[in-house]
């Protein structure tokens, strides 16, 4: 009996050849390193310099009341505040995580010892893809910021305040501002990509876990592995819930304040005056979008297990209908099998090839093959009831991060937007 209750996922303690040098180098490059006292001091010093020192000095030292409208920077303060606050939350979270867990434990690499070979290889591939995505996003926004800053300094060189040599002063100021921008968006998107990567790992684990319904298994084993999935998702939720909630509040407040400033009756908005504000808004909204989308995907995947288990229960019940009531058959009757997986596969092949790769593939139309000695009706029904009343997923202080929660967020944001527009330009 104990053999039948062992966990479904194999527990093989093997060496994991997953390379984390790219992520470790990235953390050191943004100076999030608390391995020693002087490294921690250096990290905090660079953080205060680029997150607060350079933006504050830029605002006061480069303030130009006599400049033309395109170089007056009326939206410089809200753009810098929102970006610096988001970077502060990211830096504090990264510092806490790396100091408390370490990168390998934080990314749940140690949990991969219990995973299948397929999951480990896919996760290793996703590590590389995540780094490419991270650098691509950062390069895209940094290039746009470089174009805007270079234009601003070159076109307004004769009007912008400077100290000493004109060209040297403006070059140093432009370089510091660009470094400050790069440092902050690196921090922001690094946390978002790490959250996306961890969610992808659990999507792989859930896909692997769903295979237990396609082979002979036991309710006790399924229950043990589902409890493990719930525990891991709860751990992720506790680590990221403060960051997600703060990001949501910050993005909402910053976008409403930006909308309020740009829709005033005396506001004159163009790409030259509000270009930096628009770029900052797009950056932080992109980071929040990555987090919400990743959390929603893994939550939806975890909750789809309930539907898969119910389908498995229905198939097993119907297959045993003509046999002893309450028990599945002792041998699989392939000749009278009602649930031909091949037929279902052929009907859905065309549709599955045209689907987006991000869609959930657990709630498909394929029927499940019934194996011998499956489980009694009462145990299957108990398992379905358990899954229905114990949904797994990413939570934010008790609120499940699913599509219903996103719809609620969208409704609140839309209500605030319409209220603000009604106060500014009279939309009712």
Phi, psi and omega in degrees: 000323179295327178294325181287337183267007181289152181303146181294315184287132184293141180252090181246117179276097182234167178283131180260113181271053180263124185271121178248017183296324182295316178291320179296318178295323179295318178297319178291327181293324177271009173062042171255079184221114181241032181289339178214170184293317182287330175291322177295319177297321177295320180299312180293324180295314179293323178298310181294327180295308185275333181275330183231318185298306182295314178298320179293314178297321179297320182293316184277320184281332181256014176293131187224099179284335182269359181287163176290173186299324183290345182242015182278338178053061180288342182250021182289320184295306180298327179295314182290324181295311181297319181292320181290322179294319178296318178294326178296313177300320180294317181295317180297319179294314179298318180297316180294316183294313182292326180286324185273320187250325192085154187295317184294317179288324181295323178278006177061032177295327180295335179287343182288349176297334180266359185268166178284167180298323180297317180295318181296318180293318180294323179291322176297318177296321181292330174302314180292319179295323180294321178293321177295318177297318179300310181292328179294315179296314180297317180296323180297309182288326179291324176297316178298319179293322177299316179300315182294314182293318179297317177299317184295318181285320183290314183288335181246027184299324183283344183252334183289134178300142179217167183231119182077225180295130185299307187291321179293318181296313181290327178295315179296317180296317180295318180296317179295319179295319179293322177295320178297316178297314181298317181299317183289318180287334174296315179297314184298307186285338177294316178295317181296319180290324177296318178295318177299319181294317179294320177296322179296323177300317182283336171294320176296318179295323179291321176298320179290322179294326182295341181290346181294338180278000179248015176212168179298131185209186183222146182299320180300319179293317178299317181296318179298315181289326177291323175296324176295318178299315180297320180295317179295318178293325177293323177297315178298318180299317180293328181284326188253355188296320179295318180295316181295316181295315179297319179298318180296315179294317181296314181296319179298312182295317182293321180288323177292320178293320177296319178295321179297320181288324184275347180253011175294156183295330181261012181275135176242105187251131170213175185295333181283322182276324185249014182297318180291323177296318179296318180294320178296317180298316180296323182295310184287328176293322177298316178299316178294321179298319178299316181294312182294319181294318181293316179296321179293322181296314182289327176294315180296322178295319180293320181286337178289346175298329179297315179295322179295318179294321178296320177295320176297319179295317179296314181299317180293323180292315180293326180291333181260011186298321184274002182251198183301132185297131177089354182234148174278158180295153180281348178217145182282124180268091185291333182288326181252020182296119181283340190247074181284110181294326181298319179295318179294323179298316184294330180285332185254002181298313183297320181290320183293327180289335181269353181283156175292144181293343181274352181291155179286134183248012176272325179269053179269184183262008182283135177277157188259131178293144182258128182255164180292152177053044183294267179203153177293161182301316184297320179292320179296318180295322178295321179294317178298317179297319178298313181295326179293329184257001179224070182286137179260157178158179177279130180239152175238097182052048175094345179267123181290128181277079179235190184292328177296318178295321177294322177297322178294318178299316180298320179296317178295317180297319180294321178296317177296321179297312181294323178296318181292318178295327177293327180282335185260307184244006170084024176279130181240000000 
